[in-house]
Amino acid sequence: MTGEAAQSLRDAATRIATVSDTPRLDAELLMAHAAGITREELILHLHRMDVPPGFAALVERRMDAEPVSHITGTRDFWTLTLRVSADVLTPRPDSETLVEVAVAHFAGRTPPQRILDLGTGSGALLLAALDEWRDATGLGVDLSQAALDIAGDNARRTGMADRASFAQGNWGEGLDTRFDLILANPPYISTHALLPRDVADHEPHLALFAGADGLDAYRVIAPQVPGLLAPAGIAVIEIGFDQGESAAALFAAEGLAVALHRDLGGRARCLSVQMRNR
């Protein structure tokens, strides 16, 4: 019967609420994926639709705590739709704060020409920045070759393969170029932390955990920044909500000027780091 999709969507959202904080959104994304349309098209035509084939199976996968992004294979970030998989951390909306901080910094200044993304994963931060600054080129570094394969595919899908390059490496180790903008969303979760199943069971632990206090990645990155940052450049680095002072201290110890930035929810989200005496 035409129109059954609306009731099916409500029922699915009720079930998904037991495993997700965003059940209605999850259900809409899954139904849109099953129907082969956008979420916006689904909302517009929902009350005239039949239940798309395969929707029930997608709901069952979500009930088993599989992330929606892994089920659909995509995630929207900034202005882009990116391919994601279990090999990369799914980009979070809160990480867009890093791009916002960079955009605000360069407003009225010479745009960045060389951009570095440390721990690039899906390439989300690098590609978002390259989409903002169309004359820039960028390098994404990751320890995982599987992640680099995803990032390279996303560069091709978004039409930026000619401006984005990728390399396997341990943060900034071995790089001899200075960059106008450095972006990084390193792992910052304590190995003792308890995480939701859709994170702990489905996302790469390499991109999540950073030692007992969650600061191990910053201990590596902070000493590298002075040798990677152009004199008038800026590094914007994501942190855990309770790591503002401890992470900032590691960068300040390298003689860098550090500022804390909060996301729309008011939580500490990232640090911006610049050379002193510019």
N, C-alpha and C positions, 0 to 999 in steps of 0.2 A: 504494500500500500504506500502510495506517495506521501511523504511527510513523516515517515517513521524515523527518519534520521535524527530529528530533534529529540525524540524520546530516548532513542538509543544513546545519544550523546549525553543526556542527563544521567541515564543509568550508569554509563561508563565513568562519568565524573564522580558519581557517588562512590563507586568501587575504588577508583584510583585515589580518592581522598585518604585511604588507609595507608598509602605508600608515598604520597606526594603532598607538598605544600601548595601546589598549583594544579589541582585536579582538573578544573575546567579548561585551562590552557592546554594541559597535556592531552586531554580528550579531543580538543579541537584540532591540535596539530596532528594527532594520529588519524583522525577521520579525514582531514584534508589530504594527508599523505596517501591513505587508502583510496581516496577518490581521484588522486592525481591532479588536485587543484590547490590553489593557495588558501591560507587560512582566511584571508579577506573574502575570497570567493565563497568559501564555505559559509561564513557568517551571513553573507548576502542571500544565499540560495537555500539555506538550511531547511526551511519549512516547506520546501518543494522537492526535497531530495529523498531518495530511498537510501537505506543503509548500504554503504559501499562494500563490495566483497572484500573480505580480508580484514575488516575493521576489528571484528571480535578477536582474531588471532593477535593483532597488534596490542589490544588492550591486555590480553593475557601476558604478553611479554612485559608490558609495563608493570603489571601486578607482580611479576617476578623481579621487580626492582631494576630492570634494564632501563637505562636513561633514554628519554625520548629522542635525543640527538643520535644515539646509536641505532635506534629503530628506524628513524627516517634517513639517517646518514648525512644530515645537514644541520647547521646551526647559523642563525643570523647573528652578525656582530658588526657594530658600527653601521656602515652602509652596504655591507657585503653579506652574501650567503655563501658559507664555507662548507666544504666537505669535512666531516669528522668521522672518527672511528675509535675503537678501543685503544688504538696506538697513541692517541693524543688526548690531552686534557680538553674537555669541552669548554670553549670560551664562555665566560660568564658576563652578564651585562655590567656588573660592577667593575670589571676590568676596563670598560670603556672610559672610566675615569682617567686612566693613564693617557689616553689619546686626548681627552679634553684638556688635561694639564699641559700637554705638549702644544696643542693648538693655541691655548691662551698665552703660553710663553712666547711663541713666535709671532703672535699678532703684532704688527708694527715693526717687526725685526726682519732681517734677511732670512728667507725660508731655509730650512735645512736642505743640504744637497746630499749628504751621506748619512744613512740611517742604519743602525745596528739593533737587532733583536736577539737578545741572549735567551736561550731556551725557547726557541720560536714555536715549537709544537706544531699546531695547524697553520702557523703563519699569520694568525689573526692580527696581532699588534703591528707587525711589519706591514702587512698589506693594507690595514686601515690607515696607517701613516702615509704610505705611498699613494693611497687614494686621495688623501688631503693635499699632498705636495707632488703634483704631477711631473715636476722636473727633477725630482729626487731619485736616487738609486738606493738600494738597500741590501743588507746581508742578514740572513737568519742563520743562527748557529744552534745546533742541538746535538746532544750525545746519541740520540736515537735515530738510526737510519730510517726506520719505519715512519717516524714522525716527519723526517725531512721529505720522504716520498709524498706524504699527505700535503705538506706545505708547498712543495713544488707543483703538485696538481692544482692546488688552490690558486697559485700564482697564474697558472695557465688559464684556469676557469674565469678568473677575474680580469684577464687581459693585461697582466702586469709581469709576465714572465721575462720580458725584455729589460725590466728594471729591478727585478728581485733575483738574487742568487742565494744559494744555501750551501752550508758546509757543516760537516760533522766535526764536533769539537767539544772541549770541556770549558764552557763559558767563553771568556775572551782569550784563553790561552793561545799563544802563538800568533795573534793578530798584530800587525804592525801598521795599521791604518788608524787615523783619528776620525771620529765621527761627530757630526753636529748634533745628532739625537741618538741616544741609546735608550732602548726600551727593554724591560725584563719583567716577566712574571715567573720568578723562580719558585720551586717548592718551598713552603714555609710552615708546614704542619709538623707538629711533634710526632715522633714515632709511637708515642704512647696514646695519642688521641684516638677516640672512638668516632668513626665516621658513619654516615648513613650508608645503607647497603648499595644504593645506586652509585655511590662514589667509591666505597671501599672495594666492592666486588667487580667494578666495571671500568674504572679509570686507572691509568698507569701509575703505579706507586712511585716511579722515578720522578714524576711530575708533581707529586703530592708531598712526600715526606722529606724532612731535612734535619735529621738528628733529634736528640732528646729534647732540645729547646726550640727546634724549628729554624735555627739561625745558620745552619751549616753552609747553605748556598751563599748567604750574604758574606760569610767569612772568606769565601773564595772570590766573590765578585768585587767587594769593596777595594781590595788592593789593586785590582786590575783597572778600575775606572780612571785613575789619573793618567794612565798610559794610553787610554782609548778615547778619551773625551777631547774634542777640539777646544781651544782656549775659550771660545764664547759659546760652547755647547752646553747641553743639559742631558742628564740621565734621569729617567722616570722609572721607578722600580716599585712593583707591588709588594705589599707587606700584609701580614696578618693583623687583624683588628687590634690586637693587644701588643704588637711588636714595635710601636712607634719609637719609643725611647731606646730600646735595645738595638734595633736595626740602625737607627740614626747614629748611635754612638760608634758603630763600626765604620761608617762612612766618614764621620767627623774625625775619627782617629787617623784617617788618611789625608787630613788637611783640606777636606772638601766642605763646602757650604751646603747645608741640608735644610729642606723645608718639608713639613708634613702636610698632606692633603687628604681631605675626607670625601667620601662618596655621597650620593644623594640621601642615603640613610643616616648620615652623620657619623659613620664609622671611619676610623683611620683606614685609608686604602692604599696610599702610595707615598713614596718619598721622591722629591725632586732634588737632584744633586748637581752642583756646579763647581767649577774651579774657583778658588779664592783669588783676589787681586787680579780680576780680569780687566 
